[in-house]
Amino acid sequence: MRLIGPMTNRRLFELVTDDGCSISPYAWRTKFALALKGLDYETCAVGFTDIPAIGSGAFSSVPVLQDGEQWLGDSWVIAAYLDDAFPDSPRLFSCPAERAMVLFFEKWIASEVISQMFRICVFDIHNRLRAADRAYFRRTREARLGQPLEAVHAERDRYLPILRQHLQPMRLALRQSHFLGGDAPNYADFIAAGAFIWAGSVASLKLLEADDPLFEWLGRCLDLYDGVGSSLSLPGFGL
Ligand SMILES: N[C@@H](CCC(=O)N[C@@H](CS)C(=O)NCC(=O)O)C(=O)O
């Protein structure tokens, strides 16, 4: 595990590739959330096979946030914790109704968008992982997909138009406002931007048509909070 960041008692354990690129859509939600709240943290870069060694060994996925004595897993749990623990900083959820609608958005994007991005990028992800993580990733993902990674990769051109079509509700909503949250971003933007950053970091083909209006929204998200994402390399978006 590698530590990067300011001296603080807050640490974010996040998944990285062999060259140190942060590639979890879930970690990126948390990074945006911490940035909105103005909270410093150290990054603790892990691979899949490091996850059982995090904290007391109770975690099966990342991100994991350590905040002093508190250990939290699951990005949704972390988001709720951040609002509870830091009520005086900007809120992630302004009210229970907003939280409920963002949960719906999270389920929608998981089933309609992230699932397609995953199929398009799964072999690219495999090839970017640390050598120690590749066999684990291949075994677990091939079991999930029911196919060798190479076979899924060979069909990725079939999934690309499905992904682009499934993004249409976002395009339509963003005709009305700068962000999914309205004039300002909310946690739905963080969820969607996290997925775009994850897939865009690893994809070896262009995920969107060059004139897709979603580029404007993505650019706004990357520029948030002093440019949380502005220096990222996102080949999947030609950035
Ligand atoms: N519901 C979790 C999902 C997190 C998740 O699936 N993370 C992946 C990395 S992107 C992971 O750690 N997987 C562990 C594994 O496959 O062993 C959250 O929102 O944090």
PDBQT file of the ligand as one rigid body, heavy atoms in Angstrom, charges set to zero:
ROOT
HETATM    1  N1  LIG A 301     -21.123  -0.888  -2.926  1.00  0.00    +0.000 N 
HETATM    2  C1  LIG A 301     -19.705  -0.637  -2.886  1.00  0.00    +0.000 C 
HETATM    3  C2  LIG A 301     -19.061  -1.229  -4.118  1.00  0.00    +0.000 C 
HETATM    4  C3  LIG A 301     -17.553  -1.033  -4.123  1.00  0.00    +0.000 C 
HETATM    5  C4  LIG A 301     -16.860  -1.937  -5.117  1.00  0.00    +0.000 C 
HETATM    6  O1  LIG A 301     -17.477  -2.811  -5.743  1.00  0.00    +0.000 OA
HETATM    7  N2  LIG A 301     -15.559  -1.735  -5.239  1.00  0.00    +0.000 N 
HETATM    8  C5  LIG A 301     -14.746  -2.624  -6.072  1.00  0.00    +0.000 C 
HETATM    9  C6  LIG A 301     -13.673  -1.828  -6.760  1.00  0.00    +0.000 C 
HETATM   10  S1  LIG A 301     -14.369  -0.766  -7.978  1.00  0.00    +0.000 SA
HETATM   11  C7  LIG A 301     -14.063  -3.604  -5.154  1.00  0.00    +0.000 C 
HETATM   12  O2  LIG A 301     -13.453  -3.210  -4.197  1.00  0.00    +0.000 OA
HETATM   13  N3  LIG A 301     -14.168  -4.896  -5.447  1.00  0.00    +0.000 N 
HETATM   14  C8  LIG A 301     -13.541  -5.886  -4.629  1.00  0.00    +0.000 C 
HETATM   15  C9  LIG A 301     -13.425  -7.220  -5.307  1.00  0.00    +0.000 C 
HETATM   16  O3  LIG A 301     -13.901  -7.375  -6.424  1.00  0.00    +0.000 OA
HETATM   17  O4  LIG A 301     -12.815  -8.098  -4.697  1.00  0.00    +0.000 OA
HETATM   18  C10 LIG A 301     -19.457   0.866  -2.738  1.00  0.00    +0.000 C 
HETATM   19  O5  LIG A 301     -20.340   1.642  -3.140  1.00  0.00    +0.000 OA
HETATM   20  O6  LIG A 301     -18.413   1.267  -2.216  1.00  0.00    +0.000 OA
ENDROOT
TORSDOF 0
